[in-house]
Amino acid sequence: MAEKLLPCPFCGSDVKYNEKLEAVFCHGCDAMRTGYKHKRGSAISEWNRRSPDLRAGIDNIIEDFSGPLTGEDAVDIVDRLQQL
Ligand SMILES: [Zn+2]
């Protein structure tokens, strides 16, 4: 059975493999992972690949800023996200 596509990491929308263009596209934000001309299996694997470091970094930020946020917190969050 074919590997299932994960939702878009940018907007959370469902994505689809386009047979004609041989690429995975997000229908919410037009994100594309691999470029064109990737056979279904490799295009899906590439789309589903996520950086564990990025995920861990986001989880740490969420943990550190779990309460009500100030404007200063928002600036700190943006700074930390830009460093990931
Ligand atoms: Zn998207």
PDB file of the backbone (N, CA, C, O) and the ligand in Angstrom, with CONECT records:
HET     ZN  A 101       1
ATOM      1  N   MET A   1       0.843  -1.203   0.000  1.00  0.00           N
ATOM      2  CA  MET A   1       0.000   0.000   0.000  1.00  0.00           C
ATOM      3  C   MET A   1       0.882   1.259   0.000  1.00  0.00           C
ATOM      4  O   MET A   1       1.925   1.299   0.654  1.00  0.00           O
ATOM      5  N   ALA A   2       0.460   2.247  -0.719  1.00  0.00           N
ATOM      6  CA  ALA A   2       1.254   3.475  -0.854  1.00  0.00           C
ATOM      7  C   ALA A   2       1.325   4.229   0.473  1.00  0.00           C
ATOM      8  O   ALA A   2       0.403   4.197   1.288  1.00  0.00           O
ATOM      9  N   GLU A   3       2.462   4.911   0.654  1.00  0.00           N
ATOM     10  CA  GLU A   3       2.649   5.715   1.858  1.00  0.00           C
ATOM     11  C   GLU A   3       1.658   6.876   1.833  1.00  0.00           C
ATOM     12  O   GLU A   3       1.409   7.479   0.789  1.00  0.00           O
ATOM     13  N   LYS A   4       1.097   7.174   3.008  1.00  0.00           N
ATOM     14  CA  LYS A   4       0.101   8.252   3.091  1.00  0.00           C
ATOM     15  C   LYS A   4       0.828   9.599   3.223  1.00  0.00           C
ATOM     16  O   LYS A   4       1.819   9.707   3.945  1.00  0.00           O
ATOM     17  N   LEU A   5       0.336  10.597   2.535  1.00  0.00           N
ATOM     18  CA  LEU A   5       0.933  11.933   2.608  1.00  0.00           C
ATOM     19  C   LEU A   5       0.570  12.622   3.919  1.00  0.00           C
ATOM     20  O   LEU A   5      -0.594  12.635   4.318  1.00  0.00           O
ATOM     21  N   LEU A   6       1.570  13.194   4.585  1.00  0.00           N
ATOM     22  CA  LEU A   6       1.307  13.977   5.792  1.00  0.00           C
ATOM     23  C   LEU A   6       0.735  15.331   5.380  1.00  0.00           C
ATOM     24  O   LEU A   6       0.975  15.798   4.267  1.00  0.00           O
ATOM     25  N   PRO A   7      -0.024  15.961   6.280  1.00  0.00           N
ATOM     26  CA  PRO A   7      -0.553  17.294   5.959  1.00  0.00           C
ATOM     27  C   PRO A   7       0.592  18.299   5.794  1.00  0.00           C
ATOM     28  O   PRO A   7       1.719  18.038   6.213  1.00  0.00           O
ATOM     29  N   CYS A   8       0.299  19.424   5.193  1.00  0.00           N
ATOM     30  CA  CYS A   8       1.299  20.464   4.967  1.00  0.00           C
ATOM     31  C   CYS A   8       1.869  20.971   6.301  1.00  0.00           C
ATOM     32  O   CYS A   8       1.102  21.298   7.206  1.00  0.00           O
ATOM     33  N   PRO A   9       3.210  21.041   6.437  1.00  0.00           N
ATOM     34  CA  PRO A   9       3.796  21.543   7.681  1.00  0.00           C
ATOM     35  C   PRO A   9       3.642  23.055   7.844  1.00  0.00           C
ATOM     36  O   PRO A   9       3.848  23.584   8.936  1.00  0.00           O
ATOM     37  N   PHE A  10       3.287  23.744   6.776  1.00  0.00           N
ATOM     38  CA  PHE A  10       3.172  25.202   6.832  1.00  0.00           C
ATOM     39  C   PHE A  10       1.763  25.659   7.186  1.00  0.00           C
ATOM     40  O   PHE A  10       1.594  26.576   7.990  1.00  0.00           O
ATOM     41  N   CYS A  11       0.750  25.030   6.596  1.00  0.00           N
ATOM     42  CA  CYS A  11      -0.613  25.513   6.821  1.00  0.00           C
ATOM     43  C   CYS A  11      -1.557  24.428   7.328  1.00  0.00           C
ATOM     44  O   CYS A  11      -2.693  24.729   7.695  1.00  0.00           O
ATOM     45  N   GLY A  12      -1.109  23.169   7.356  1.00  0.00           N
ATOM     46  CA  GLY A  12      -1.947  22.096   7.888  1.00  0.00           C
ATOM     47  C   GLY A  12      -2.956  21.523   6.911  1.00  0.00           C
ATOM     48  O   GLY A  12      -3.708  20.615   7.266  1.00  0.00           O
ATOM     49  N   SER A  13      -2.989  22.035   5.688  1.00  0.00           N
ATOM     50  CA  SER A  13      -3.955  21.552   4.694  1.00  0.00           C
ATOM     51  C   SER A  13      -3.547  20.186   4.153  1.00  0.00           C
ATOM     52  O   SER A  13      -2.397  19.767   4.289  1.00  0.00           O
ATOM     53  N   ASP A  14      -4.503  19.505   3.541  1.00  0.00           N
ATOM     54  CA  ASP A  14      -4.209  18.258   2.853  1.00  0.00           C
ATOM     55  C   ASP A  14      -3.394  18.549   1.606  1.00  0.00           C
ATOM     56  O   ASP A  14      -3.506  19.623   1.015  1.00  0.00           O
ATOM     57  N   VAL A  15      -2.577  17.592   1.215  1.00  0.00           N
ATOM     58  CA  VAL A  15      -1.754  17.742   0.019  1.00  0.00           C
ATOM     59  C   VAL A  15      -2.059  16.590  -0.922  1.00  0.00           C
ATOM     60  O   VAL A  15      -2.667  15.598  -0.519  1.00  0.00           O
ATOM     61  N   LYS A  16      -1.639  16.718  -2.172  1.00  0.00           N
ATOM     62  CA  LYS A  16      -1.932  15.700  -3.164  1.00  0.00           C
ATOM     63  C   LYS A  16      -0.773  15.541  -4.127  1.00  0.00           C
ATOM     64  O   LYS A  16      -0.078  16.504  -4.451  1.00  0.00           O
ATOM     65  N   TYR A  17      -0.573  14.310  -4.582  1.00  0.00           N
ATOM     66  CA  TYR A  17       0.417  14.056  -5.615  1.00  0.00           C
ATOM     67  C   TYR A  17      -0.242  14.317  -6.958  1.00  0.00           C
ATOM     68  O   TYR A  17      -1.282  13.739  -7.271  1.00  0.00           O
ATOM     69  N   ASN A  18       0.366  15.189  -7.750  1.00  0.00           N
ATOM     70  CA  ASN A  18      -0.153  15.518  -9.078  1.00  0.00           C
ATOM     71  C   ASN A  18       0.537  14.609 -10.095  1.00  0.00           C
ATOM     72  O   ASN A  18       1.737  14.740 -10.338  1.00  0.00           O
ATOM     73  N   GLU A  19      -0.224  13.690 -10.689  1.00  0.00           N
ATOM     74  CA  GLU A  19       0.338  12.694 -11.608  1.00  0.00           C
ATOM     75  C   GLU A  19       0.971  13.349 -12.833  1.00  0.00           C
ATOM     76  O   GLU A  19       2.019  12.905 -13.301  1.00  0.00           O
ATOM     77  N   LYS A  20       0.347  14.389 -13.348  1.00  0.00           N
ATOM     78  CA  LYS A  20       0.825  15.026 -14.573  1.00  0.00           C
ATOM     79  C   LYS A  20       2.155  15.750 -14.340  1.00  0.00           C
ATOM     80  O   LYS A  20       3.078  15.640 -15.148  1.00  0.00           O
ATOM     81  N   LEU A  21       2.244  16.476 -13.252  1.00  0.00           N
ATOM     82  CA  LEU A  21       3.463  17.243 -12.951  1.00  0.00           C
ATOM     83  C   LEU A  21       4.475  16.429 -12.150  1.00  0.00           C
ATOM     84  O   LEU A  21       5.625  16.836 -11.986  1.00  0.00           O
ATOM     85  N   GLU A  22       4.034  15.281 -11.658  1.00  0.00           N
ATOM     86  CA  GLU A  22       4.875  14.403 -10.838  1.00  0.00           C
ATOM     87  C   GLU A  22       5.486  15.175  -9.669  1.00  0.00           C
ATOM     88  O   GLU A  22       6.705  15.223  -9.504  1.00  0.00           O
ATOM     89  N   ALA A  23       4.613  15.775  -8.869  1.00  0.00           N
ATOM     90  CA  ALA A  23       5.057  16.540  -7.713  1.00  0.00           C
ATOM     91  C   ALA A  23       3.938  16.572  -6.674  1.00  0.00           C
ATOM     92  O   ALA A  23       2.763  16.413  -7.003  1.00  0.00           O
ATOM     93  N   VAL A  24       4.322  16.780  -5.418  1.00  0.00           N
ATOM     94  CA  VAL A  24       3.353  16.918  -4.332  1.00  0.00           C
ATOM     95  C   VAL A  24       3.101  18.403  -4.111  1.00  0.00           C
ATOM     96  O   VAL A  24       4.039  19.191  -3.993  1.00  0.00           O
ATOM     97  N   PHE A  25       1.831  18.774  -4.056  1.00  0.00           N
ATOM     98  CA  PHE A  25       1.449  20.166  -3.815  1.00  0.00           C
ATOM     99  C   PHE A  25       0.487  20.280  -2.645  1.00  0.00           C
ATOM    100  O   PHE A  25      -0.339  19.397  -2.413  1.00  0.00           O
ATOM    101  N   CYS A  26       0.607  21.383  -1.908  1.00  0.00           N
ATOM    102  CA  CYS A  26      -0.383  21.715  -0.893  1.00  0.00           C
ATOM    103  C   CYS A  26      -1.467  22.551  -1.564  1.00  0.00           C
ATOM    104  O   CYS A  26      -1.174  23.495  -2.298  1.00  0.00           O
ATOM    105  N   HIS A  27      -2.720  22.195  -1.302  1.00  0.00           N
ATOM    106  CA  HIS A  27      -3.817  22.949  -1.891  1.00  0.00           C
ATOM    107  C   HIS A  27      -4.171  24.174  -1.060  1.00  0.00           C
ATOM    108  O   HIS A  27      -4.962  25.013  -1.490  1.00  0.00           O
ATOM    109  N   GLY A  28      -3.579  24.277   0.141  1.00  0.00           N
ATOM    110  CA  GLY A  28      -3.852  25.438   0.996  1.00  0.00           C
ATOM    111  C   GLY A  28      -2.913  26.590   0.698  1.00  0.00           C
ATOM    112  O   GLY A  28      -3.340  27.743   0.634  1.00  0.00           O
ATOM    113  N   CYS A  29      -1.614  26.282   0.512  1.00  0.00           N
ATOM    114  CA  CYS A  29      -0.640  27.372   0.372  1.00  0.00           C
ATOM    115  C   CYS A  29       0.310  27.170  -0.819  1.00  0.00           C
ATOM    116  O   CYS A  29       1.256  27.940  -0.988  1.00  0.00           O
ATOM    117  N   ASP A  30       0.070  26.163  -1.627  1.00  0.00           N
ATOM    118  CA  ASP A  30       0.890  25.894  -2.814  1.00  0.00           C
ATOM    119  C   ASP A  30       2.317  25.459  -2.485  1.00  0.00           C
ATOM    120  O   ASP A  30       3.184  25.507  -3.357  1.00  0.00           O
ATOM    121  N   ALA A  31       2.581  25.037  -1.250  1.00  0.00           N
ATOM    122  CA  ALA A  31       3.919  24.545  -0.917  1.00  0.00           C
ATOM    123  C   ALA A  31       4.231  23.318  -1.774  1.00  0.00           C
ATOM    124  O   ALA A  31       3.351  22.511  -2.077  1.00  0.00           O
ATOM    125  N   MET A  32       5.505  23.198  -2.157  1.00  0.00           N
ATOM    126  CA  MET A  32       5.953  22.040  -2.925  1.00  0.00           C
ATOM    127  C   MET A  32       7.309  21.649  -2.369  1.00  0.00           C
ATOM    128  O   MET A  32       8.155  22.515  -2.144  1.00  0.00           O
ATOM    129  N   ARG A  33       7.532  20.367  -2.145  1.00  0.00           N
ATOM    130  CA  ARG A  33       8.742  19.939  -1.459  1.00  0.00           C
ATOM    131  C   ARG A  33       9.886  19.603  -2.405  1.00  0.00           C
ATOM    132  O   ARG A  33      11.033  19.961  -2.137  1.00  0.00           O
ATOM    133  N   THR A  34       9.596  18.930  -3.491  1.00  0.00           N
ATOM    134  CA  THR A  34      10.663  18.288  -4.252  1.00  0.00           C
ATOM    135  C   THR A  34      10.902  18.883  -5.626  1.00  0.00           C
ATOM    136  O   THR A  34      11.908  18.561  -6.259  1.00  0.00           O
ATOM    137  N   GLY A  35      10.045  19.713  -6.093  1.00  0.00           N
ATOM    138  CA  GLY A  35      10.137  20.110  -7.494  1.00  0.00           C
ATOM    139  C   GLY A  35       9.399  19.085  -8.342  1.00  0.00           C
ATOM    140  O   GLY A  35       8.807  18.141  -7.819  1.00  0.00           O
ATOM    141  N   TYR A  36       9.439  19.277  -9.646  1.00  0.00           N
ATOM    142  CA  TYR A  36       8.692  18.422 -10.561  1.00  0.00           C
ATOM    143  C   TYR A  36       9.453  17.150 -10.876  1.00  0.00           C
ATOM    144  O   TYR A  36      10.620  16.997 -10.518  1.00  0.00           O
ATOM    145  N   LYS A  37       8.767  16.238 -11.556  1.00  0.00           N
ATOM    146  CA  LYS A  37       9.364  15.013 -12.090  1.00  0.00           C
ATOM    147  C   LYS A  37       9.937  14.088 -11.021  1.00  0.00           C
ATOM    148  O   LYS A  37      11.050  13.580 -11.157  1.00  0.00           O
ATOM    149  N   HIS A  38       9.179  13.881  -9.979  1.00  0.00           N
ATOM    150  CA  HIS A  38       9.523  12.873  -8.988  1.00  0.00           C
ATOM    151  C   HIS A  38       8.434  11.805  -9.021  1.00  0.00           C
ATOM    152  O   HIS A  38       7.251  12.115  -8.878  1.00  0.00           O
ATOM    153  N   LYS A  39       8.827  10.565  -9.208  1.00  0.00           N
ATOM    154  CA  LYS A  39       7.852   9.483  -9.220  1.00  0.00           C
ATOM    155  C   LYS A  39       7.135   9.453  -7.874  1.00  0.00           C
ATOM    156  O   LYS A  39       7.665   9.875  -6.847  1.00  0.00           O
ATOM    157  N   ARG A  40       5.917   8.941  -7.920  1.00  0.00           N
ATOM    158  CA  ARG A  40       5.041   8.983  -6.756  1.00  0.00           C
ATOM    159  C   ARG A  40       5.738   8.570  -5.454  1.00  0.00           C
ATOM    160  O   ARG A  40       5.677   9.301  -4.466  1.00  0.00           O
ATOM    161  N   GLY A  41       6.393   7.415  -5.444  1.00  0.00           N
ATOM    162  CA  GLY A  41       7.005   6.900  -4.213  1.00  0.00           C
ATOM    163  C   GLY A  41       8.030   7.849  -3.628  1.00  0.00           C
ATOM    164  O   GLY A  41       7.993   8.138  -2.432  1.00  0.00           O
ATOM    165  N   SER A  42       8.950   8.342  -4.456  1.00  0.00           N
ATOM    166  CA  SER A  42      10.001   9.216  -3.919  1.00  0.00           C
ATOM    167  C   SER A  42       9.438  10.596  -3.568  1.00  0.00           C
ATOM    168  O   SER A  42       9.885  11.215  -2.603  1.00  0.00           O
ATOM    169  N   ALA A  43       8.468  11.079  -4.336  1.00  0.00           N
ATOM    170  CA  ALA A  43       7.866  12.386  -4.035  1.00  0.00           C
ATOM    171  C   ALA A  43       7.165  12.342  -2.675  1.00  0.00           C
ATOM    172  O   ALA A  43       7.264  13.288  -1.893  1.00  0.00           O
ATOM    173  N   ILE A  44       6.463  11.253  -2.398  1.00  0.00           N
ATOM    174  CA  ILE A  44       5.734  11.132  -1.126  1.00  0.00           C
ATOM    175  C   ILE A  44       6.718  10.989   0.029  1.00  0.00           C
ATOM    176  O   ILE A  44       6.535  11.609   1.076  1.00  0.00           O
ATOM    177  N   SER A  45       7.755  10.181  -0.151  1.00  0.00           N
ATOM    178  CA  SER A  45       8.757  10.023   0.913  1.00  0.00           C
ATOM    179  C   SER A  45       9.414  11.358   1.240  1.00  0.00           C
ATOM    180  O   SER A  45       9.595  11.703   2.408  1.00  0.00           O
ATOM    181  N   GLU A  46       9.769  12.106   0.194  1.00  0.00           N
ATOM    182  CA  GLU A  46      10.402  13.409   0.410  1.00  0.00           C
ATOM    183  C   GLU A  46       9.451  14.376   1.111  1.00  0.00           C
ATOM    184  O   GLU A  46       9.847  15.095   2.028  1.00  0.00           O
ATOM    185  N   TRP A  47       8.197  14.386   0.672  1.00  0.00           N
ATOM    186  CA  TRP A  47       7.227  15.275   1.293  1.00  0.00           C
ATOM    187  C   TRP A  47       7.086  14.955   2.776  1.00  0.00           C
ATOM    188  O   TRP A  47       7.003  15.861   3.604  1.00  0.00           O
ATOM    189  N   ASN A  48       7.061  13.683   3.108  1.00  0.00           N
ATOM    190  CA  ASN A  48       6.803  13.266   4.491  1.00  0.00           C
ATOM    191  C   ASN A  48       8.015  13.409   5.400  1.00  0.00           C
ATOM    192  O   ASN A  48       7.891  13.308   6.620  1.00  0.00           O
ATOM    193  N   ARG A  49       9.194  13.644   4.812  1.00  0.00           N
ATOM    194  CA  ARG A  49      10.395  13.753   5.630  1.00  0.00           C
ATOM    195  C   ARG A  49      10.364  15.082   6.405  1.00  0.00           C
ATOM    196  O   ARG A  49      10.145  16.149   5.831  1.00  0.00           O
ATOM    197  N   ARG A  50      10.591  14.984   7.730  1.00  0.00           N
ATOM    198  CA  ARG A  50      10.584  16.176   8.584  1.00  0.00           C
ATOM    199  C   ARG A  50      11.881  16.231   9.359  1.00  0.00           C
ATOM    200  O   ARG A  50      12.483  15.199   9.656  1.00  0.00           O
ATOM    201  N   SER A  51      12.301  17.414   9.680  1.00  0.00           N
ATOM    202  CA  SER A  51      13.513  17.570  10.469  1.00  0.00           C
ATOM    203  C   SER A  51      13.211  17.354  11.941  1.00  0.00           C
ATOM    204  O   SER A  51      12.416  18.107  12.505  1.00  0.00           O
ATOM    205  N   PRO A  52      13.807  16.362  12.590  1.00  0.00           N
ATOM    206  CA  PRO A  52      13.558  16.161  14.018  1.00  0.00           C
ATOM    207  C   PRO A  52      14.057  17.335  14.850  1.00  0.00           C
ATOM    208  O   PRO A  52      13.462  17.656  15.878  1.00  0.00           O
ATOM    209  N   ASP A  53      15.159  17.993  14.413  1.00  0.00           N
ATOM    210  CA  ASP A  53      15.677  19.142  15.145  1.00  0.00           C
ATOM    211  C   ASP A  53      14.687  20.303  15.129  1.00  0.00           C
ATOM    212  O   ASP A  53      14.486  20.983  16.135  1.00  0.00           O
ATOM    213  N   LEU A  54      14.078  20.514  13.973  1.00  0.00           N
ATOM    214  CA  LEU A  54      13.102  21.589  13.848  1.00  0.00           C
ATOM    215  C   LEU A  54      11.905  21.323  14.750  1.00  0.00           C
ATOM    216  O   LEU A  54      11.429  22.218  15.450  1.00  0.00           O
ATOM    217  N   ARG A  55      11.427  20.090  14.726  1.00  0.00           N
ATOM    218  CA  ARG A  55      10.276  19.721  15.571  1.00  0.00           C
ATOM    219  C   ARG A  55      10.612  19.932  17.047  1.00  0.00           C
ATOM    220  O   ARG A  55       9.805  20.476  17.800  1.00  0.00           O
ATOM    221  N   ALA A  56      11.812  19.499  17.457  1.00  0.00           N
ATOM    222  CA  ALA A  56      12.224  19.642  18.856  1.00  0.00           C
ATOM    223  C   ALA A  56      12.334  21.119  19.221  1.00  0.00           C
ATOM    224  O   ALA A  56      11.941  21.519  20.317  1.00  0.00           O
ATOM    225  N   GLY A  57      12.870  21.937  18.299  1.00  0.00           N
ATOM    226  CA  GLY A  57      13.001  23.366  18.556  1.00  0.00           C
ATOM    227  C   GLY A  57      11.646  24.027  18.744  1.00  0.00           C
ATOM    228  O   GLY A  57      11.480  24.863  19.632  1.00  0.00           O
ATOM    229  N   ILE A  58      10.692  23.666  17.929  1.00  0.00           N
ATOM    230  CA  ILE A  58       9.344  24.223  18.046  1.00  0.00           C
ATOM    231  C   ILE A  58       8.709  23.782  19.357  1.00  0.00           C
ATOM    232  O   ILE A  58       8.071  24.581  20.043  1.00  0.00           O
ATOM    233  N   ASP A  59       8.885  22.496  19.708  1.00  0.00           N
ATOM    234  CA  ASP A  59       8.325  22.002  20.971  1.00  0.00           C
ATOM    235  C   ASP A  59       8.902  22.753  22.165  1.00  0.00           C
ATOM    236  O   ASP A  59       8.180  23.054  23.115  1.00  0.00           O
ATOM    237  N   ASN A  60      10.213  23.062  22.124  1.00  0.00           N
ATOM    238  CA  ASN A  60      10.842  23.807  23.219  1.00  0.00           C
ATOM    239  C   ASN A  60      10.254  25.206  23.342  1.00  0.00           C
ATOM    240  O   ASN A  60       9.996  25.676  24.450  1.00  0.00           O
ATOM    241  N   ILE A  61      10.042  25.866  22.224  1.00  0.00           N
ATOM    242  CA  ILE A  61       9.465  27.220  22.254  1.00  0.00           C
ATOM    243  C   ILE A  61       8.049  27.171  22.820  1.00  0.00           C
ATOM    244  O   ILE A  61       7.673  28.012  23.636  1.00  0.00           O
ATOM    245  N   ILE A  62       7.273  26.193  22.391  1.00  0.00           N
ATOM    246  CA  ILE A  62       5.896  26.059  22.890  1.00  0.00           C
ATOM    247  C   ILE A  62       5.914  25.856  24.405  1.00  0.00           C
ATOM    248  O   ILE A  62       5.101  26.433  25.128  1.00  0.00           O
ATOM    249  N   GLU A  63       6.848  25.030  24.874  1.00  0.00           N
ATOM    250  CA  GLU A  63       6.949  24.746  26.310  1.00  0.00           C
ATOM    251  C   GLU A  63       7.362  26.006  27.090  1.00  0.00           C
ATOM    252  O   GLU A  63       6.815  26.283  28.158  1.00  0.00           O
ATOM    253  N   ASP A  64       8.327  26.766  26.554  1.00  0.00           N
ATOM    254  CA  ASP A  64       8.837  27.945  27.252  1.00  0.00           C
ATOM    255  C   ASP A  64       7.833  29.100  27.296  1.00  0.00           C
ATOM    256  O   ASP A  64       7.918  29.953  28.180  1.00  0.00           O
ATOM    257  N   PHE A  65       6.899  29.138  26.368  1.00  0.00           N
ATOM    258  CA  PHE A  65       5.944  30.254  26.303  1.00  0.00           C
ATOM    259  C   PHE A  65       4.518  29.731  26.425  1.00  0.00           C
ATOM    260  O   PHE A  65       3.677  29.989  25.564  1.00  0.00           O
ATOM    261  N   SER A  66       4.254  28.996  27.499  1.00  0.00           N
ATOM    262  CA  SER A  66       2.949  28.332  27.589  1.00  0.00           C
ATOM    263  C   SER A  66       1.876  29.198  28.246  1.00  0.00           C
ATOM    264  O   SER A  66       0.691  28.880  28.142  1.00  0.00           O
ATOM    265  N   GLY A  67       2.260  30.284  28.920  1.00  0.00           N
ATOM    266  CA  GLY A  67       1.250  31.099  29.599  1.00  0.00           C
ATOM    267  C   GLY A  67       0.745  32.222  28.730  1.00  0.00           C
ATOM    268  O   GLY A  67       0.988  32.235  27.523  1.00  0.00           O
ATOM    269  N   PRO A  68       0.036  33.178  29.336  1.00  0.00           N
ATOM    270  CA  PRO A  68      -0.377  34.368  28.568  1.00  0.00           C
ATOM    271  C   PRO A  68       0.869  35.116  28.084  1.00  0.00           C
ATOM    272  O   PRO A  68       1.842  35.248  28.827  1.00  0.00           O
ATOM    273  N   LEU A  69       0.840  35.598  26.861  1.00  0.00           N
ATOM    274  CA  LEU A  69       2.033  36.185  26.249  1.00  0.00           C
ATOM    275  C   LEU A  69       1.988  37.708  26.276  1.00  0.00           C
ATOM    276  O   LEU A  69       0.930  38.320  26.127  1.00  0.00           O
ATOM    277  N   THR A  70       3.153  38.298  26.469  1.00  0.00           N
ATOM    278  CA  THR A  70       3.287  39.748  26.372  1.00  0.00           C
ATOM    279  C   THR A  70       3.818  40.073  24.975  1.00  0.00           C
ATOM    280  O   THR A  70       4.186  39.175  24.217  1.00  0.00           O
ATOM    281  N   GLY A  71       3.853  41.340  24.650  1.00  0.00           N
ATOM    282  CA  GLY A  71       4.421  41.760  23.369  1.00  0.00           C
ATOM    283  C   GLY A  71       5.895  41.401  23.277  1.00  0.00           C
ATOM    284  O   GLY A  71       6.399  41.049  22.211  1.00  0.00           O
ATOM    285  N   GLU A  72       6.577  41.497  24.415  1.00  0.00           N
ATOM    286  CA  GLU A  72       7.992  41.140  24.464  1.00  0.00           C
ATOM    287  C   GLU A  72       8.185  39.640  24.178  1.00  0.00           C
ATOM    288  O   GLU A  72       9.124  39.244  23.487  1.00  0.00           O
ATOM    289  N   ASP A  73       7.277  38.820  24.724  1.00  0.00           N
ATOM    290  CA  ASP A  73       7.340  37.377  24.453  1.00  0.00           C
ATOM    291  C   ASP A  73       7.224  37.116  22.952  1.00  0.00           C
ATOM    292  O   ASP A  73       7.947  36.289  22.396  1.00  0.00           O
ATOM    293  N   ALA A  74       6.319  37.825  22.317  1.00  0.00           N
ATOM    294  CA  ALA A  74       6.119  37.615  20.879  1.00  0.00           C
ATOM    295  C   ALA A  74       7.397  37.904  20.101  1.00  0.00           C
ATOM    296  O   ALA A  74       7.742  37.181  19.166  1.00  0.00           O
ATOM    297  N   VAL A  75       8.102  38.975  20.496  1.00  0.00           N
ATOM    298  CA  VAL A  75       9.367  39.313  19.840  1.00  0.00           C
ATOM    299  C   VAL A  75      10.387  38.196  20.081  1.00  0.00           C
ATOM    300  O   VAL A  75      11.107  37.795  19.167  1.00  0.00           O
ATOM    301  N   ASP A  76      10.440  37.698  21.328  1.00  0.00           N
ATOM    302  CA  ASP A  76      11.368  36.603  21.650  1.00  0.00           C
ATOM    303  C   ASP A  76      11.036  35.335  20.849  1.00  0.00           C
ATOM    304  O   ASP A  76      11.935  34.641  20.373  1.00  0.00           O
ATOM    305  N   ILE A  77       9.753  35.046  20.708  1.00  0.00           N
ATOM    306  CA  ILE A  77       9.344  33.847  19.965  1.00  0.00           C
ATOM    307  C   ILE A  77       9.781  33.962  18.509  1.00  0.00           C
ATOM    308  O   ILE A  77      10.317  33.012  17.938  1.00  0.00           O
ATOM    309  N   VAL A  78       9.553  35.113  17.922  1.00  0.00           N
ATOM    310  CA  VAL A  78       9.953  35.306  16.520  1.00  0.00           C
ATOM    311  C   VAL A  78      11.465  35.158  16.379  1.00  0.00           C
ATOM    312  O   VAL A  78      11.944  34.524  15.439  1.00  0.00           O
ATOM    313  N   ASP A  79      12.218  35.743  17.316  1.00  0.00           N
ATOM    314  CA  ASP A  79      13.685  35.612  17.277  1.00  0.00           C
ATOM    315  C   ASP A  79      14.100  34.147  17.335  1.00  0.00           C
ATOM    316  O   ASP A  79      14.966  33.707  16.580  1.00  0.00           O
ATOM    317  N   ARG A  80      13.484  33.411  18.222  1.00  0.00           N
ATOM    318  CA  ARG A  80      13.857  31.996  18.370  1.00  0.00           C
ATOM    319  C   ARG A  80      13.453  31.174  17.156  1.00  0.00           C
ATOM    320  O   ARG A  80      14.187  30.278  16.740  1.00  0.00           O
ATOM    321  N   LEU A  81      12.302  31.469  16.591  1.00  0.00           N
ATOM    322  CA  LEU A  81      11.871  30.742  15.384  1.00  0.00           C
ATOM    323  C   LEU A  81      12.836  31.015  14.225  1.00  0.00           C
ATOM    324  O   LEU A  81      13.132  30.122  13.431  1.00  0.00           O
ATOM    325  N   GLN A  82      13.319  32.255  14.136  1.00  0.00           N
ATOM    326  CA  GLN A  82      14.241  32.602  13.047  1.00  0.00           C
ATOM    327  C   GLN A  82      15.582  31.901  13.189  1.00  0.00           C
ATOM    328  O   GLN A  82      16.316  31.748  12.213  1.00  0.00           O
ATOM    329  N   GLN A  83      15.902  31.475  14.409  1.00  0.00           N
ATOM    330  CA  GLN A  83      17.175  30.779  14.627  1.00  0.00           C
ATOM    331  C   GLN A  83      17.087  29.289  14.335  1.00  0.00           C
ATOM    332  O   GLN A  83      18.113  28.611  14.276  1.00  0.00           O
ATOM    333  N   LEU A  84      15.867  28.766  14.150  1.00  0.00           N
ATOM    334  CA  LEU A  84      15.731  27.319  13.915  1.00  0.00           C
ATOM    335  C   LEU A  84      16.187  26.956  12.515  1.00  0.00           C
ATOM    336  O   LEU A  84      16.145  25.786  12.136  1.00  0.00           O
TER     337      LEU A  84
HETATM  338 ZN    ZN A 101       0.210  24.384   2.940  1.00  0.00          ZN2+
END
